[in-house]
Amino acid sequence: MYIHLNMTFALCLLSLSQCQNLGKLTTVQMGHDNSGLYAKWLVEYVMVRNEITGHAYKFPCGRWLGKGVDDGSLERVLVGELVTPNSENEDRMCRTPPMQQSPGMMRRFVTISPNSKPKLNTGQIQEGVGEAINGIVKHFHKPEKERGSLTLLLCGEYGLVWALEQVFQHGFKSPRLFKNVFIWDFLEKSQVYFESAEQREVTPDENWQTRVCHFCRFMRAINSTSRNIGKDGKFQMLVCLGARDHLLHHWIALLADCPITVQMYEDTALIKDRSLVNSLIRVLQTLQEFNITLEASLVKGIGI
């Protein structure tokens, strides 16, 4: 088995001749220990080739690995697909990408930059969420033998995690110059508010208290993991766990009414539009009828 790491400064080729046939691959866990002179990697993608079957899998990344860059992650779980021989040959012809900012970075954090890509409008975001949910619904309506990768529908390009990223990025107030603000920062501040409200016994009703309890428990579990995942990796983990336990629609309702949302979002933000939030909640509720099982790699180190 051969693994290709396509990075900005080098192409690594690893031969794992002692590895057994792993069968069909959907995820790859990649990371480093932040040691050495070049501890910051910009990884465009990982290619894995099974020399036994001849199959090749491409795992897009487009993100940095390293402390003090991007979201500070030393570890990422990449979701990939089987590639055709033609696309594999194209990747081999141009292995080292030009030095540029990762495209994945631009869509995952809010920053003041003249080169920032235009953000999606509320209609496009709603469409993206609808398509992501529809893909999952179709997955479960197929015979089990005909189903593809649920992980790809959750964490892959234009999957559920990506769609909810767009929801939380819409209307995010501009941070200070050169300061990156992540969705996880907003979620952590909301957690602090909810926990302080519980301590002050400021709880609107029993349902609110139950939702807060679940949300804070998952946040604490993810933040206390020993894995070196960054803020975006934590957000991905929260979405996956919320989908598994059918809690996402509860959390959206909770966050929409949180005072931290008032502080960190513009008045035109989707999360502050009651009708759009209610529509989002109804769409997410369609996942309740499905038994979502997560791959171990997505929730490794989380005991909930």
Secondary structure, DSSP 8 states (H G I E B T S, - for coil): -EEEEEESS-EEEEE-TT-----S--EEEEE--S-SS---EEEEEEEEE-TTT--EEEEEEEEEESTTSTT--SEEEEE-EE--HHHHHHHHHS-S--S---HHHHHHSB---TT------HHHHHHHHHHHHHHHHHHHHS-GGG---HHHHHHSTTSHHHHHHHHHHTTB---STT--B-HHHHHHHHHHHHHHHHHTT--S-HHHHHHHHHHHHHHHHHHT-SS-B-HHHHHHHHHHHHHHTT-HHHHHHHHHT-HHHHHHB-TT-GGG-HHHHHHHHHHHHGGGGS-----GGGSTT---
